[in-house]
Amino acid sequence: MPIIDRNLHLGVKIWLFFMMFVCIVFLLMWLFQVIFLEWFYESFKMRDTAKIAQQLIVACNDEDFETKAEDISIQNEICIELLSDNGKILYSNCIYDYHCLIHSESGGLYFYLKDLESSSTNTISRRMFDTDMQSEMLVYGCKLYWKNGEVAGYLFLNTKLAPVESTVSILKRQTMMITGILSLVGILLSILIAKYISRPLTQITRSAKRLAHGDYLAKFEGGGYAEADDLAEALTYAATELSKTEEMQRDLIANVSHDLRTPLTMMKAYAEMIRDLSGDNPLKREQHLNIIIEETDRLSLLVNDMLDLSKLESGTQKLNRTTFDIAVCMQEIVHRYEGISEQMGYHIYFMPDESCLVYCDESKINRVIGNLINNAINYTSKENKQVFVTQKNTPVGVRIEVRDTGDGIEEDKIKLIFDKYYRSENHKREVVGTGLGLSIVKAILKMHEYDYGVNSKLGEGSTFWFVIRDVVKDDESQNE
């Protein structure tokens, strides 16, 4: 089970975590300063005494050994007894007036020596109570060896162990006072920190709930620290984008409803006219049936464009890459528009570059170019019905441009031109199409990861372009 319920309020969680940390600190303080203080003191005292013994062993062969030993004895308040291998005293120094455990007549040096002889570690450490000194004493002994491994002598050290009971009692009272003060400070501080951290998150949560209920004007404010500020900024951006999506969705529904309703209304109207008026008039009936067929085609085109765009944006359509000559492909596309050019008076000029093999989805690139030409026809000027289609082979790829001679696009509207159902207001007649052509262009080029864009100036027309980067080099085409 979790230590803290995950459903608890954030401020409560922070307070509990902080108090857990404070309790751990108090526990460690009590353990190290009160409960284990005596054990730590004795352990460190034994370790320090063993180090002093090693210093004396190293100094045994020095001529000024007695001077060094006396300095060590005074500095560390320690008694020293150095014996030969047969028990003869070689050096003796007692700072307790021969009342320590290794110098007093009632001392147990003989027993310590016997314990040392039987020790498997060649050292002994004994904590004893000295009745003469009325204090705890520490006796340390170790063997000295010649280079050949034989026993050269024995070294015994004796020092007082300071009474720590009174120290522990004082520390205990101090620790209790510190515990009480820090507990109060910890509670107050944890409450303040919890409120400081949780308040902006609580406010952001309230605003997020308002956003979830469709209030895109909800404000997200940070709390003065980076994480909350970043979260508030991210949610504010999300709210802005959601509001745009909501607006686009409304526009989408409105446009789709309008574009679907218009052909359906006309189809119904002309069908009723055939039923009521022109059923017996072959000429009128044929005209009305042709209109119904045209509106059916228009409706079918809209539905197909919507389905294709949905598939492209959802990723269900995959690229079918092949190698083909882009110049030949563009020539065929322009050729298909010759009938429209002659019928409606448009002039489509194709300016090719040298033949160039590319590796991409031919049918989709074909559709991109066709949609761009359709868009140029829709928006070129009525007086100057010219559309220019250009192929430019560049070091980074094949750049394809489609330029019209229309009124151009305002600079602030250029970024919207590829959105669904967006139509520029700068045209002089009814625009034919579903309003999804450029959105399909955008989706296909994004699938290929090709650069694309539009350059436009008011009164000078617009140039839509994209770059095919997947160019097949000559050596690669020969290998194929």
Secondary structure, 3 states (H helix, E strand, C coil): CCCCCCCCCHHHHHHHHHHHHHHHHHHHHHHHHHHCHHHHHHHHHHHHHHHHHHHHHHHCCCCCHHHHHHHHHHHHCEEEEEEECCCCEEEEECCCCCCCCCCCCCCCHHHHHHHHHCCCCCEEEEEEEECCCCEEEEEEEEEEECCCCCEEEEEEEEEECCCCHHHHHHHHHHHHHHHHHHHHHHHHHHHHHHHHHHHHHHHHHHHHHHHHCCCCCCCCCCCCCHHHHHHHHHHHHHHHHHHHHHHHHHHHHHHHHHHHHHHHHHHHHHHHHHHHHHCCCHHHHHHHHHHHHHHHHHHHHHHHHHHHHHHHHHCCCCCCEEEEEHHHHHHHHHHHCHHHHHHHCCEEEEECCCCCEEEEEHHHHHHHHHHHHHHHHHHCCCCCCEEEEEEEEECCEEEEEEEECCCCCCHHHHHHCCCCCCCCCCCCCCCCCCCCHHHHHHHHHHHHCCCEEEEEECCCEEEEEEEECCECCHHHHHHC
